[in-house]
Amino acid sequence: MMQIKLISIITCPNCGHSKEEKMPTDACQFFYECVNCKAVLKPKPGDCCVYCSFGTVKCPPSQQKQKCC
């Protein structure tokens, strides 16, 4: 069985700031506020959460090839 990664580095497309974050396992994260420029990120069309759009690791449900939120 594949081990699920819970840490992802999310990078703001507006200012380029990156931050390591722990992903939730029980819900999708639809919004994320950049700590540097305060931009509120939303998933790109077709992605279920901000980690799938802007993170180095996709969210836990996507890693398991399950339907996300």
N, C-alpha and C positions, 0 to 999 in steps of 0.2 A: 504494500500500500504506500502511496506517495505521501510524504510528509508535507503538511501545509505550512507555508511561511506566513507569519503574522506581521512582519516588519517590512515596510516599504518606504522608499525615499520619494517623497512627492516634490515635484518641481513646478514652481509657478511659471506659466507661459508668459506672464506680463513682465516680471522683473528678473526671472531666472533663479530666484532664491530656492534652495533645496532644504528640506527638513525630513529627518527620519521620524516616522510615525508608526504607532501600533494600530493595525486595522481591526475594526470590530468583527466579531465572528457571528453575531446574532442579528446584524442589520447592515444594509448598504449605507454608505455615506454619500449623500447626494450633494452636499455643500461642503466647502472647505475654505476657510479664510486664511490667506497668506499672512504669516506673521511679519513679513517685511513691508509689503506695499498695501496690505489690507484688502486686496482684491478678493472677491468671493468667486471661487471656482465652481463650475457645474460640469457634469460629465459631457463629453463630446457626443454628438448624435450616434446612436448605436451602442454606446457604452452604458453599463449599469450604474457606475459610481465613479467618483473622482480618482480612485486608485487605478481603475482600469484605463482611465484617460491620461493621468499625469504621474502615476507611480512607476517605480522600477519593478514592482511585483503586483500582479492582478489580485483582486479581492479573493478571499477564501472560497466562496462558491464557484467563481470562475476557474480557480485552480483545480477544483474537483470536477470541472465540466458539468456543473449543475446550473439550473436556472437561477439567476440572481434576482432577487427582489422583484 
